[in-house]
């Protein structure tokens, strides 16, 4: 459970390998459109190498991460929310 004022980010597959973490807590509020930039600041190069091909869930619902919030309709990640970063997975 995230501490007060934070949300949980879960990392799967290559996202976990890139961050060397399965999860972490980040401060709220955070507009969904800023999520990838925020993670790229923490983990240089992650946006291009991992995030741009990922699926994202917010509280177990798949969401599209907008490039920007120009229409004022940006989702806000709030305290206690759970975000999952799910890269494509290949099987053999």
N, CA, C and O atoms as a CHARMM CRD file, in Angstrom:
* protein
*
  368
    1    1 UNK  N      0.84400  -1.18800   0.00000 PROA 1      0.00000
    2    1 UNK  CA     0.00000   0.00000   0.00000 PROA 1      0.00000
    3    1 UNK  C      0.88600   1.24700   0.00000 PROA 1      0.00000
    4    1 UNK  O      1.85700   1.34500   0.75100 PROA 1      0.00000
    5    2 UNK  N      0.52400   2.18500  -0.85800 PROA 2      0.00000
    6    2 UNK  CA     1.32400   3.40100  -1.01200 PROA 2      0.00000
    7    2 UNK  C      1.22800   4.28100   0.23700 PROA 2      0.00000
    8    2 UNK  O      0.17300   4.35500   0.86700 PROA 2      0.00000
    9    3 UNK  N      2.32600   4.94600   0.59200 PROA 3      0.00000
   10    3 UNK  CA     2.26900   5.90700   1.69400 PROA 3      0.00000
   11    3 UNK  C      1.36000   7.08400   1.34400 PROA 3      0.00000
   12    3 UNK  O      1.03200   7.29900   0.17700 PROA 3      0.00000
   13    4 UNK  N      0.96500   7.82700   2.34000 PROA 4      0.00000
   14    4 UNK  CA     0.11500   9.00500   2.13000 PROA 4      0.00000
   15    4 UNK  C      0.77300   9.93200   1.11100 PROA 4      0.00000
   16    4 UNK  O      1.96900  10.21400   1.19000 PROA 4      0.00000
   17    5 UNK  N     -0.03200  10.40200   0.15100 PROA 5      0.00000
   18    5 UNK  CA     0.45300  11.33500  -0.84800 PROA 5      0.00000
   19    5 UNK  C      1.19600  10.68200  -2.00700 PROA 5      0.00000
   20    5 UNK  O      1.87800  11.36400  -2.77100 PROA 5      0.00000
   21    6 UNK  N      1.06600   9.36300  -2.14200 PROA 6      0.00000
   22    6 UNK  CA     1.77900   8.64400  -3.20000 PROA 6      0.00000
   23    6 UNK  C      0.86700   7.65000  -3.91300 PROA 6      0.00000
   24    6 UNK  O     -0.20700   7.30300  -3.42300 PROA 6      0.00000
   25    7 UNK  N      1.32200   7.20400  -5.08100 PROA 7      0.00000
   26    7 UNK  CA     0.67100   6.11100  -5.79300 PROA 7      0.00000
   27    7 UNK  C      1.71600   5.04600  -6.08100 PROA 7      0.00000
   28    7 UNK  O      2.91600   5.29300  -5.96600 PROA 7      0.00000
   29    8 UNK  N      1.25300   3.86400  -6.45400 PROA 8      0.00000
   30    8 UNK  CA     2.14500   2.73500  -6.72700 PROA 8      0.00000
   31    8 UNK  C      2.31300   2.56300  -8.23200 PROA 8      0.00000
   32    8 UNK  O      1.34100   2.62600  -8.98500 PROA 8      0.00000
   33    9 UNK  N      3.55100   2.34500  -8.66300 PROA 9      0.00000
   34    9 UNK  CA     3.83100   1.98100 -10.05000 PROA 9      0.00000
   35    9 UNK  C      4.36300   0.55400 -10.02800 PROA 9      0.00000
   36    9 UNK  O      5.31500   0.24900  -9.30900 PROA 9      0.00000
   37   10 UNK  N      3.74500  -0.31500 -10.81500 PROA 10     0.00000
   38   10 UNK  CA     4.19300  -1.69200 -10.96000 PROA 10     0.00000
   39   10 UNK  C      4.90000  -1.82100 -12.30000 PROA 10     0.00000
   40   10 UNK  O      4.38300  -1.37700 -13.32500 PROA 10     0.00000
   41   11 UNK  N      6.07500  -2.42600 -12.29200 PROA 11     0.00000
   42   11 UNK  CA     6.86100  -2.60700 -13.50900 PROA 11     0.00000
   43   11 UNK  C      6.89000  -4.08500 -13.87300 PROA 11     0.00000
   44   11 UNK  O      7.14500  -4.93700 -13.02200 PROA 11     0.00000
   45   12 UNK  N      6.62900  -4.38100 -15.13400 PROA 12     0.00000
   46   12 UNK  CA     6.64800  -5.75300 -15.61900 PROA 12     0.00000
   47   12 UNK  C      7.67100  -5.89000 -16.74700 PROA 12     0.00000
   48   12 UNK  O      7.98700  -4.91900 -17.43300 PROA 12     0.00000
   49   13 UNK  N      8.18000  -7.10500 -16.92900 PROA 13     0.00000
   50   13 UNK  CA     9.06800  -7.48900 -18.03600 PROA 13     0.00000
   51   13 UNK  C     10.21200  -6.48400 -18.20100 PROA 13     0.00000
   52   13 UNK  O     10.93600  -6.21100 -17.24400 PROA 13     0.00000
   53   14 UNK  N     10.38100  -5.93000 -19.41400 PROA 14     0.00000
   54   14 UNK  CA    11.52500  -5.05300 -19.67200 PROA 14     0.00000
   55   14 UNK  C     11.48600  -3.76700 -18.83900 PROA 14     0.00000
   56   14 UNK  O     12.53300  -3.17400 -18.58400 PROA 14     0.00000
   57   15 UNK  N     10.30600  -3.33100 -18.41400 PROA 15     0.00000
   58   15 UNK  CA    10.22400  -2.14700 -17.54700 PROA 15     0.00000
   59   15 UNK  C     10.87200  -2.44300 -16.19700 PROA 15     0.00000
   60   15 UNK  O     11.56100  -1.59300 -15.63400 PROA 15     0.00000
   61   16 UNK  N     10.65100  -3.63700 -15.68700 PROA 16     0.00000
   62   16 UNK  CA    11.28000  -4.05200 -14.43200 PROA 16     0.00000
   63   16 UNK  C     12.78900  -4.18100 -14.61100 PROA 16     0.00000
   64   16 UNK  O     13.56000  -3.76800 -13.74500 PROA 16     0.00000
   65   17 UNK  N     13.20600  -4.75300 -15.73000 PROA 17     0.00000
   66   17 UNK  CA    14.64200  -4.89100 -16.00800 PROA 17     0.00000
   67   17 UNK  C     15.31100  -3.52200 -16.13000 PROA 17     0.00000
   68   17 UNK  O     16.43500  -3.33700 -15.66200 PROA 17     0.00000
   69   18 UNK  N     14.62800  -2.56700 -16.75600 PROA 18     0.00000
   70   18 UNK  CA    15.20100  -1.24000 -16.97000 PROA 18     0.00000
   71   18 UNK  C     15.34200  -0.47200 -15.65500 PROA 18     0.00000
   72   18 UNK  O     16.35000   0.19800 -15.42800 PROA 18     0.00000
   73   19 UNK  N     14.33300  -0.56900 -14.79300 PROA 19     0.00000
   74   19 UNK  CA    14.35700   0.17600 -13.53100 PROA 19     0.00000
   75   19 UNK  C     15.04600  -0.58900 -12.40100 PROA 19     0.00000
   76   19 UNK  O     15.39700  -0.01100 -11.37300 PROA 19     0.00000
   77   20 UNK  N     15.23500  -1.89600 -12.60400 PROA 20     0.00000
   78   20 UNK  CA    15.75600  -2.79400 -11.56100 PROA 20     0.00000
   79   20 UNK  C     14.82300  -2.84000 -10.35600 PROA 20     0.00000
   80   20 UNK  O     15.25800  -3.05900  -9.22600 PROA 20     0.00000
   81   21 UNK  N     13.52600  -2.63000 -10.61700 PROA 21     0.00000
   82   21 UNK  CA    12.51200  -2.64400  -9.56300 PROA 21     0.00000
   83   21 UNK  C     11.25800  -3.33800 -10.07700 PROA 21     0.00000
   84   21 UNK  O     10.97500  -3.31900 -11.27500 PROA 21     0.00000
   85   22 UNK  N     10.51600  -3.94700  -9.17100 PROA 22     0.00000
   86   22 UNK  CA     9.19800  -4.48800  -9.50900 PROA 22     0.00000
   87   22 UNK  C      8.11500  -3.44100  -9.28800 PROA 22     0.00000
   88   22 UNK  O      7.06500  -3.47000  -9.93100 PROA 22     0.00000
   89   23 UNK  N      8.38600  -2.50900  -8.36100 PROA 23     0.00000
   90   23 UNK  CA     7.41200  -1.46000  -8.04700 PROA 23     0.00000
   91   23 UNK  C      8.11800  -0.33600  -7.30400 PROA 23     0.00000
   92   23 UNK  O      9.24000  -0.48600  -6.82000 PROA 23     0.00000
   93   24 UNK  N      7.42300   0.79800  -7.23000 PROA 24     0.00000
   94   24 UNK  CA     7.88500   1.91400  -6.41600 PROA 24     0.00000
   95   24 UNK  C      6.72100   2.86300  -6.18100 PROA 24     0.00000
   96   24 UNK  O      5.68300   2.76200  -6.83500 PROA 24     0.00000
   97   25 UNK  N      6.90000   3.77700  -5.25300 PROA 25     0.00000
   98   25 UNK  CA     5.89200   4.77300  -4.91700 PROA 25     0.00000
   99   25 UNK  C      6.34000   6.13000  -5.45500 PROA 25     0.00000
  100   25 UNK  O      7.49300   6.52700  -5.28900 PROA 25     0.00000
  101   26 UNK  N      5.40900   6.83400  -6.10200 PROA 26     0.00000
  102   26 UNK  CA     5.69200   8.16700  -6.61600 PROA 26     0.00000
  103   26 UNK  C      4.68900   9.15200  -6.02700 PROA 26     0.00000
  104   26 UNK  O      3.56700   8.76900  -5.69700 PROA 26     0.00000
  105   27 UNK  N      5.08500  10.42700  -5.89100 PROA 27     0.00000
  106   27 UNK  CA     4.20400  11.42000  -5.28700 PROA 27     0.00000
  107   27 UNK  C      3.03500  11.80800  -6.18800 PROA 27     0.00000
  108   27 UNK  O      3.14200  11.80800  -7.41400 PROA 27     0.00000
  109   28 UNK  N      1.92700  12.13600  -5.55100 PROA 28     0.00000
  110   28 UNK  CA     0.72300  12.59200  -6.24400 PROA 28     0.00000
  111   28 UNK  C      0.48800  14.05500  -5.91400 PROA 28     0.00000
  112   28 UNK  O      1.07700  14.58800  -4.97300 PROA 28     0.00000
  113   29 UNK  N     -0.37000  14.70300  -6.68600 PROA 29     0.00000
  114   29 UNK  CA    -1.03400  14.22900  -7.90300 PROA 29     0.00000
  115   29 UNK  C     -0.07400  14.30300  -9.08600 PROA 29     0.00000
  116   29 UNK  O      0.87400  15.08800  -9.07800 PROA 29     0.00000
  117   30 UNK  N     -0.32900  13.47400 -10.10700 PROA 30     0.00000
  118   30 UNK  CA     0.47500  13.49100 -11.31900 PROA 30     0.00000
  119   30 UNK  C     -0.45700  13.28800 -12.50800 PROA 30     0.00000
  120   30 UNK  O     -1.12900  12.26100 -12.59900 PROA 30     0.00000
  121   31 UNK  N     -0.50300  14.26700 -13.42700 PROA 31     0.00000
  122   31 UNK  CA    -1.32000  14.07200 -14.62800 PROA 31     0.00000
  123   31 UNK  C     -0.80300  12.86600 -15.41600 PROA 31     0.00000
  124   31 UNK  O      0.40700  12.69800 -15.56300 PROA 31     0.00000
  125   32 UNK  N     -1.69300  12.04400 -15.91200 PROA 32     0.00000
  126   32 UNK  CA    -1.30900  10.86700 -16.68000 PROA 32     0.00000
  127   32 UNK  C     -0.41800  11.24700 -17.86300 PROA 32     0.00000
  128   32 UNK  O      0.50100  10.50300 -18.20700 PROA 32     0.00000
  129   33 UNK  N     -0.68000  12.39000 -18.48300 PROA 33     0.00000
  130   33 UNK  CA     0.12000  12.82500 -19.63500 PROA 33     0.00000
  131   33 UNK  C      1.57900  13.10400 -19.26100 PROA 33     0.00000
  132   33 UNK  O      2.43800  13.15300 -20.14100 PROA 33     0.00000
  133   34 UNK  N      1.86600  13.28400 -17.98800 PROA 34     0.00000
  134   34 UNK  CA     3.23100  13.57700 -17.53000 PROA 34     0.00000
  135   34 UNK  C      3.95300  12.32100 -17.02600 PROA 34     0.00000
  136   34 UNK  O      5.13800  12.38500 -16.69600 PROA 34     0.00000
  137   35 UNK  N      3.25800  11.18700 -16.96200 PROA 35     0.00000
  138   35 UNK  CA     3.83200   9.97300 -16.38500 PROA 35     0.00000
  139   35 UNK  C      5.11100   9.54300 -17.09300 PROA 35     0.00000
  140   35 UNK  O      6.12600   9.32100 -16.43200 PROA 35     0.00000
  141   36 UNK  N      5.09100   9.41700 -18.42600 PROA 36     0.00000
  142   36 UNK  CA     6.26300   8.93600 -19.14800 PROA 36     0.00000
  143   36 UNK  C      7.44100   9.89600 -18.99300 PROA 36     0.00000
  144   36 UNK  O      8.57800   9.45600 -18.82000 PROA 36     0.00000
  145   37 UNK  N      7.18000  11.20200 -19.05400 PROA 37     0.00000
  146   37 UNK  CA     8.25900  12.17400 -18.87800 PROA 37     0.00000
  147   37 UNK  C      8.84800  12.07500 -17.47300 PROA 37     0.00000
  148   37 UNK  O     10.06300  12.16000 -17.29400 PROA 37     0.00000
  149   38 UNK  N      7.98300  11.89500 -16.48400 PROA 38     0.00000
  150   38 UNK  CA     8.43600  11.77200 -15.09500 PROA 38     0.00000
  151   38 UNK  C      9.33200  10.53200 -14.93600 PROA 38     0.00000
  152   38 UNK  O     10.39200  10.60300 -14.31500 PROA 38     0.00000
  153   39 UNK  N      8.90200   9.41500 -15.49400 PROA 39     0.00000
  154   39 UNK  CA     9.70200   8.19200 -15.40000 PROA 39     0.00000
  155   39 UNK  C     10.99200   8.31000 -16.19700 PROA 39     0.00000
  156   39 UNK  O     12.02300   7.77700 -15.78600 PROA 39     0.00000
  157   40 UNK  N     10.94800   9.00500 -17.33500 PROA 40     0.00000
  158   40 UNK  CA    12.15600   9.19000 -18.13800 PROA 40     0.00000
  159   40 UNK  C     13.17800  10.06100 -17.41500 PROA 40     0.00000
  160   40 UNK  O     14.38100   9.88300 -17.60400 PROA 40     0.00000
  161   41 UNK  N     12.71700  10.99900 -16.58900 PROA 41     0.00000
  162   41 UNK  CA    13.64100  11.80900 -15.78900 PROA 41     0.00000
  163   41 UNK  C     14.33100  10.95000 -14.73200 PROA 41     0.00000
  164   41 UNK  O     15.50900  11.15000 -14.43400 PROA 41     0.00000
  165   42 UNK  N     13.59500   9.99900 -14.16900 PROA 42     0.00000
  166   42 UNK  CA    14.15100   9.09900 -13.14200 PROA 42     0.00000
  167   42 UNK  C     15.06800   8.05000 -13.74500 PROA 42     0.00000
  168   42 UNK  O     16.07400   7.67500 -13.14500 PROA 42     0.00000
  169   43 UNK  N     14.71400   7.57700 -14.94200 PROA 43     0.00000
  170   43 UNK  CA    15.44300   6.50000 -15.61100 PROA 43     0.00000
  171   43 UNK  C     15.72900   6.95200 -17.03900 PROA 43     0.00000
  172   43 UNK  O     14.94000   6.68900 -17.94600 PROA 43     0.00000
  173   44 UNK  N     16.83500   7.61700 -17.23400 PROA 44     0.00000
  174   44 UNK  CA    17.18700   8.23200 -18.52500 PROA 44     0.00000
  175   44 UNK  C     17.07100   7.23300 -19.67900 PROA 44     0.00000
  176   44 UNK  O     17.60900   6.12800 -19.61600 PROA 44     0.00000
  177   45 UNK  N     16.36600   7.64000 -20.72100 PROA 45     0.00000
  178   45 UNK  CA    16.20600   6.82700 -21.91600 PROA 45     0.00000
  179   45 UNK  C     15.06600   5.82700 -21.85700 PROA 45     0.00000
  180   45 UNK  O     14.80300   5.13100 -22.83800 PROA 45     0.00000
  181   46 UNK  N     14.38600   5.74500 -20.72400 PROA 46     0.00000
  182   46 UNK  CA    13.32100   4.74700 -20.56500 PROA 46     0.00000
  183   46 UNK  C     12.14100   5.00100 -21.50500 PROA 46     0.00000
  184   46 UNK  O     11.51800   4.05500 -21.98800 PROA 46     0.00000
  185   47 UNK  N     11.83800   6.25500 -21.76300 PROA 47     0.00000
  186   47 UNK  CA    10.67600   6.57100 -22.59800 PROA 47     0.00000
  187   47 UNK  C     10.83800   5.96500 -23.98900 PROA 47     0.00000
  188   47 UNK  O      9.93000   5.29300 -24.47900 PROA 47     0.00000
  189   48 UNK  N     11.97400   6.19200 -24.62400 PROA 48     0.00000
  190   48 UNK  CA    12.19600   5.69400 -25.97700 PROA 48     0.00000
  191   48 UNK  C     12.42300   4.18900 -26.01300 PROA 48     0.00000
  192   48 UNK  O     11.97100   3.51200 -26.93600 PROA 48     0.00000
  193   49 UNK  N     13.11900   3.66700 -25.01300 PROA 49     0.00000
  194   49 UNK  CA    13.50400   2.25200 -25.04500 PROA 49     0.00000
  195   49 UNK  C     12.43100   1.30700 -24.53000 PROA 49     0.00000
  196   49 UNK  O     12.38800   0.14300 -24.92600 PROA 49     0.00000
  197   50 UNK  N     11.56100   1.79900 -23.64700 PROA 50     0.00000
  198   50 UNK  CA    10.57200   0.91000 -23.01700 PROA 50     0.00000
  199   50 UNK  C      9.14800   1.46000 -23.10400 PROA 50     0.00000
  200   50 UNK  O      8.24600   0.77100 -23.58000 PROA 50     0.00000
  201   51 UNK  N      8.94500   2.68000 -22.65300 PROA 51     0.00000
  202   51 UNK  CA     7.59300   3.19300 -22.41300 PROA 51     0.00000
  203   51 UNK  C      6.75700   3.38700 -23.67000 PROA 51     0.00000
  204   51 UNK  O      5.54900   3.15300 -23.63800 PROA 51     0.00000
  205   52 UNK  N      7.36100   3.80500 -24.77000 PROA 52     0.00000
  206   52 UNK  CA     6.57700   4.11900 -25.96700 PROA 52     0.00000
  207   52 UNK  C      5.86600   2.90700 -26.56400 PROA 52     0.00000
  208   52 UNK  O      4.93500   3.06600 -27.35300 PROA 52     0.00000
  209   53 UNK  N      6.29300   1.69800 -26.19600 PROA 53     0.00000
  210   53 UNK  CA     5.63300   0.49300 -26.70900 PROA 53     0.00000
  211   53 UNK  C      4.82800  -0.23900 -25.63300 PROA 53     0.00000
  212   53 UNK  O      4.36700  -1.35800 -25.86000 PROA 53     0.00000
  213   54 UNK  N      4.65900   0.37500 -24.48200 PROA 54     0.00000
  214   54 UNK  CA     3.98700  -0.27200 -23.34500 PROA 54     0.00000
  215   54 UNK  C      2.48100  -0.03600 -23.31800 PROA 54     0.00000
  216   54 UNK  O      1.97000   0.94400 -23.86000 PROA 54     0.00000
  217   55 UNK  N      1.80100  -0.95900 -22.67700 PROA 55     0.00000
  218   55 UNK  CA     0.42700  -0.73400 -22.25000 PROA 55     0.00000
  219   55 UNK  C      0.48400  -0.21300 -20.82200 PROA 55     0.00000
  220   55 UNK  O      1.41700  -0.51500 -20.07900 PROA 55     0.00000
  221   56 UNK  N     -0.52200   0.57200 -20.44300 PROA 56     0.00000
  222   56 UNK  CA    -0.57700   1.14400 -19.10200 PROA 56     0.00000
  223   56 UNK  C     -1.96000   0.90500 -18.52600 PROA 56     0.00000
  224   56 UNK  O     -2.96900   1.08400 -19.20700 PROA 56     0.00000
  225   57 UNK  N     -1.99600   0.49800 -17.26000 PROA 57     0.00000
  226   57 UNK  CA    -3.27600   0.41300 -16.56700 PROA 57     0.00000
  227   57 UNK  C     -3.27400   1.40000 -15.40200 PROA 57     0.00000
  228   57 UNK  O     -2.24300   1.67800 -14.79000 PROA 57     0.00000
  229   58 UNK  N     -4.44600   1.90600 -15.12700 PROA 58     0.00000
  230   58 UNK  CA    -4.67300   2.75700 -13.95400 PROA 58     0.00000
  231   58 UNK  C     -5.80000   2.10000 -13.18000 PROA 58     0.00000
  232   58 UNK  O     -6.94100   2.04900 -13.63900 PROA 58     0.00000
  233   59 UNK  N     -5.46700   1.60100 -12.00500 PROA 59     0.00000
  234   59 UNK  CA    -6.44200   0.88100 -11.17800 PROA 59     0.00000
  235   59 UNK  C     -7.10800  -0.25700 -11.96100 PROA 59     0.00000
  236   59 UNK  O     -8.32800  -0.41600 -11.94800 PROA 59     0.00000
  237   60 UNK  N     -6.25900  -1.04700 -12.64600 PROA 60     0.00000
  238   60 UNK  CA    -6.64600  -2.25400 -13.38500 PROA 60     0.00000
  239   60 UNK  C     -7.44100  -1.97500 -14.66300 PROA 60     0.00000
  240   60 UNK  O     -7.95900  -2.90900 -15.27500 PROA 60     0.00000
  241   61 UNK  N     -7.54600  -0.71500 -15.07400 PROA 61     0.00000
  242   61 UNK  CA    -8.22800  -0.35100 -16.32400 PROA 61     0.00000
  243   61 UNK  C     -7.17400   0.13200 -17.31400 PROA 61     0.00000
  244   61 UNK  O     -6.37000   1.00500 -16.98900 PROA 61     0.00000
  245   62 UNK  N     -7.17600  -0.43100 -18.52200 PROA 62     0.00000
  246   62 UNK  CA    -6.24300   0.04700 -19.53900 PROA 62     0.00000
  247   62 UNK  C     -6.55800   1.49100 -19.88700 PROA 62     0.00000
  248   62 UNK  O     -7.71900   1.87000 -20.04200 PROA 62     0.00000
  249   63 UNK  N     -5.50000   2.29400 -20.01000 PROA 63     0.00000
  250   63 UNK  CA    -5.65000   3.71400 -20.36000 PROA 63     0.00000
  251   63 UNK  C     -4.66200   4.06200 -21.45600 PROA 63     0.00000
  252   63 UNK  O     -3.60000   3.45000 -21.56900 PROA 63     0.00000
  253   64 UNK  N     -5.01800   5.04300 -22.25700 PROA 64     0.00000
  254   64 UNK  CA    -4.10200   5.60900 -23.23900 PROA 64     0.00000
  255   64 UNK  C     -3.39200   6.77500 -22.57800 PROA 64     0.00000
  256   64 UNK  O     -4.03000   7.66400 -22.01400 PROA 64     0.00000
  257   65 UNK  N     -2.07300   6.76900 -22.64900 PROA 65     0.00000
  258   65 UNK  CA    -1.30900   7.87100 -22.08000 PROA 65     0.00000
  259   65 UNK  C     -1.18600   8.94200 -23.15600 PROA 65     0.00000
  260   65 UNK  O     -0.52100   8.73100 -24.17000 PROA 65     0.00000
  261   66 UNK  N     -1.82900  10.10000 -22.93900 PROA 66     0.00000
  262   66 UNK  CA    -1.80000  11.14900 -23.96600 PROA 66     0.00000
  263   66 UNK  C     -0.42400  11.78900 -24.06800 PROA 66     0.00000
  264   66 UNK  O      0.32700  11.83900 -23.09400 PROA 66     0.00000
  265   67 UNK  N     -0.10800  12.27400 -25.25900 PROA 67     0.00000
  266   67 UNK  CA     1.15200  12.99500 -25.46700 PROA 67     0.00000
  267   67 UNK  C      1.16300  14.28900 -24.64400 PROA 67     0.00000
  268   67 UNK  O      2.19200  14.69400 -24.10200 PROA 67     0.00000
  269   68 UNK  N     -0.00900  14.92100 -24.56800 PROA 68     0.00000
  270   68 UNK  CA    -0.15300  16.14800 -23.78700 PROA 68     0.00000
  271   68 UNK  C     -1.61800  16.31500 -23.42900 PROA 68     0.00000
  272   68 UNK  O     -2.48400  15.63200 -23.97600 PROA 68     0.00000
  273   69 UNK  N     -1.88300  17.20800 -22.52500 PROA 69     0.00000
  274   69 UNK  CA    -3.25800  17.43400 -22.07700 PROA 69     0.00000
  275   69 UNK  C     -3.75600  18.76700 -22.61800 PROA 69     0.00000
  276   69 UNK  O     -3.97100  19.71200 -21.85800 PROA 69     0.00000
  277   70 UNK  N     -3.93400  18.83900 -23.91300 PROA 70     0.00000
  278   70 UNK  CA    -4.31800  20.10800 -24.52500 PROA 70     0.00000
  279   70 UNK  C     -5.80900  20.39300 -24.38800 PROA 70     0.00000
  280   70 UNK  O     -6.22800  21.54700 -24.46900 PROA 70     0.00000
  281   71 UNK  N     -6.61800  19.34400 -24.17900 PROA 71     0.00000
  282   71 UNK  CA    -8.06800  19.56000 -24.13000 PROA 71     0.00000
  283   71 UNK  C     -8.62000  19.64400 -22.70700 PROA 71     0.00000
  284   71 UNK  O     -9.83200  19.72900 -22.50900 PROA 71     0.00000
  285   72 UNK  N     -7.71900  19.61900 -21.71400 PROA 72     0.00000
  286   72 UNK  CA    -8.16700  19.70400 -20.33000 PROA 72     0.00000
  287   72 UNK  C     -8.79500  18.42200 -19.80800 PROA 72     0.00000
  288   72 UNK  O     -9.37400  18.41300 -18.72100 PROA 72     0.00000
  289   73 UNK  N     -8.68900  17.34800 -20.56500 PROA 73     0.00000
  290   73 UNK  CA    -9.32700  16.08600 -20.18100 PROA 73     0.00000
  291   73 UNK  C     -8.32900  15.07800 -19.59400 PROA 73     0.00000
  292   73 UNK  O     -8.62600  13.88500 -19.55300 PROA 73     0.00000
  293   74 UNK  N     -7.17300  15.52500 -19.14800 PROA 74     0.00000
  294   74 UNK  CA    -6.14600  14.63300 -18.64200 PROA 74     0.00000
  295   74 UNK  C     -6.59600  13.95600 -17.34700 PROA 74     0.00000
  296   74 UNK  O     -7.11800  14.60200 -16.43900 PROA 74     0.00000
  297   75 UNK  N     -6.38400  12.65700 -17.28400 PROA 75     0.00000
  298   75 UNK  CA    -6.61200  11.93600 -16.03400 PROA 75     0.00000
  299   75 UNK  C     -5.53100  12.32500 -15.03900 PROA 75     0.00000
  300   75 UNK  O     -4.38200  12.55300 -15.41700 PROA 75     0.00000
  301   76 UNK  N     -5.89700  12.40000 -13.78100 PROA 76     0.00000
  302   76 UNK  CA    -4.93700  12.70800 -12.72800 PROA 76     0.00000
  303   76 UNK  C     -4.72700  11.44500 -11.89300 PROA 76     0.00000
  304   76 UNK  O     -5.68300  10.85300 -11.39100 PROA 76     0.00000
  305   77 UNK  N     -3.46800  11.04300 -11.75300 PROA 77     0.00000
  306   77 UNK  CA    -3.14400   9.91400 -10.88000 PROA 77     0.00000
  307   77 UNK  C     -3.17400  10.44700  -9.45400 PROA 77     0.00000
  308   77 UNK  O     -2.47600  11.40300  -9.11600 PROA 77     0.00000
  309   78 UNK  N     -4.00200   9.80600  -8.61900 PROA 78     0.00000
  310   78 UNK  CA    -4.24600  10.29900  -7.26900 PROA 78     0.00000
  311   78 UNK  C     -3.63700   9.37900  -6.21000 PROA 78     0.00000
  312   78 UNK  O     -3.20000   8.26500  -6.50100 PROA 78     0.00000
  313   79 UNK  N     -3.62200   9.86700  -5.00400 PROA 79     0.00000
  314   79 UNK  CA    -3.12500   9.10900  -3.86200 PROA 79     0.00000
  315   79 UNK  C     -3.81200   7.74200  -3.78500 PROA 79     0.00000
  316   79 UNK  O     -5.03600   7.64700  -3.87100 PROA 79     0.00000
  317   80 UNK  N     -3.01000   6.69100  -3.62200 PROA 80     0.00000
  318   80 UNK  CA    -3.55800   5.35300  -3.48400 PROA 80     0.00000
  319   80 UNK  C     -3.81000   4.63300  -4.79600 PROA 80     0.00000
  320   80 UNK  O     -4.10800   3.43800  -4.79200 PROA 80     0.00000
  321   81 UNK  N     -3.69600   5.34100  -5.93400 PROA 81     0.00000
  322   81 UNK  CA    -3.89700   4.69700  -7.23600 PROA 81     0.00000
  323   81 UNK  C     -2.77600   3.70500  -7.51400 PROA 81     0.00000
  324   81 UNK  O     -1.70500   3.75700  -6.90900 PROA 81     0.00000
  325   82 UNK  N     -3.05700   2.79600  -8.45300 PROA 82     0.00000
  326   82 UNK  CA    -2.05700   1.82000  -8.88300 PROA 82     0.00000
  327   82 UNK  C     -1.91600   1.90700 -10.39400 PROA 82     0.00000
  328   82 UNK  O     -2.89800   1.77900 -11.12600 PROA 82     0.00000
  329   83 UNK  N     -0.70200   2.12200 -10.85300 PROA 83     0.00000
  330   83 UNK  CA    -0.37900   2.19700 -12.26400 PROA 83     0.00000
  331   83 UNK  C      0.51600   1.01100 -12.60000 PROA 83     0.00000
  332   83 UNK  O      1.46500   0.72700 -11.86800 PROA 83     0.00000
  333   84 UNK  N      0.22900   0.32100 -13.68600 PROA 84     0.00000
  334   84 UNK  CA     1.07900  -0.77900 -14.14500 PROA 84     0.00000
  335   84 UNK  C      1.64000  -0.44100 -15.51400 PROA 84     0.00000
  336   84 UNK  O      0.92100   0.01700 -16.40200 PROA 84     0.00000
  337   85 UNK  N      2.93900  -0.67300 -15.66900 PROA 85     0.00000
  338   85 UNK  CA     3.62800  -0.48500 -16.94000 PROA 85     0.00000
  339   85 UNK  C      3.86700  -1.88500 -17.51500 PROA 85     0.00000
  340   85 UNK  O      4.61500  -2.68000 -16.94600 PROA 85     0.00000
  341   86 UNK  N      3.22200  -2.17400 -18.65000 PROA 86     0.00000
  342   86 UNK  CA     3.22100  -3.52700 -19.19900 PROA 86     0.00000
  343   86 UNK  C      3.79500  -3.51100 -20.61600 PROA 86     0.00000
  344   86 UNK  O      3.09000  -3.20100 -21.57600 PROA 86     0.00000
  345   87 UNK  N      5.08400  -3.84800 -20.73600 PROA 87     0.00000
  346   87 UNK  CA     5.69300  -3.90900 -22.06600 PROA 87     0.00000
  347   87 UNK  C      5.16600  -5.09100 -22.86600 PROA 87     0.00000
  348   87 UNK  O      4.61800  -6.03500 -22.29700 PROA 87     0.00000
  349   88 UNK  N      5.32900  -5.04200 -24.17900 PROA 88     0.00000
  350   88 UNK  CA     4.93500  -6.19600 -24.98400 PROA 88     0.00000
  351   88 UNK  C      5.80600  -7.38900 -24.59100 PROA 88     0.00000
  352   88 UNK  O      6.98700  -7.23700 -24.27700 PROA 88     0.00000
  353   89 UNK  N      5.21400  -8.55200 -24.61400 PROA 89     0.00000
  354   89 UNK  CA     5.92200  -9.76400 -24.23900 PROA 89     0.00000
  355   89 UNK  C      5.89900 -10.72300 -25.42000 PROA 89     0.00000
  356   89 UNK  O      4.84800 -10.96300 -26.01400 PROA 89     0.00000
  357   90 UNK  N      7.03800 -11.25900 -25.75100 PROA 90     0.00000
  358   90 UNK  CA     7.08700 -12.23600 -26.83800 PROA 90     0.00000
  359   90 UNK  C      7.15300 -13.63300 -26.23900 PROA 90     0.00000
  360   90 UNK  O      7.72900 -13.83500 -25.17000 PROA 90     0.00000
  361   91 UNK  N      6.56500 -14.58400 -26.92900 PROA 91     0.00000
  362   91 UNK  CA     6.62100 -15.96200 -26.45200 PROA 91     0.00000
  363   91 UNK  C      7.18300 -16.82500 -27.57200 PROA 91     0.00000
  364   91 UNK  O      7.11900 -16.47000 -28.74900 PROA 91     0.00000
  365   92 UNK  N      7.72500 -17.94900 -27.18200 PROA 92     0.00000
  366   92 UNK  CA     8.37000 -18.75300 -28.18400 PROA 92     0.00000
  367   92 UNK  C      7.86400 -20.13900 -28.30900 PROA 92     0.00000
  368   92 UNK  O      8.35600 -20.90300 -29.14000 PROA 92     0.00000
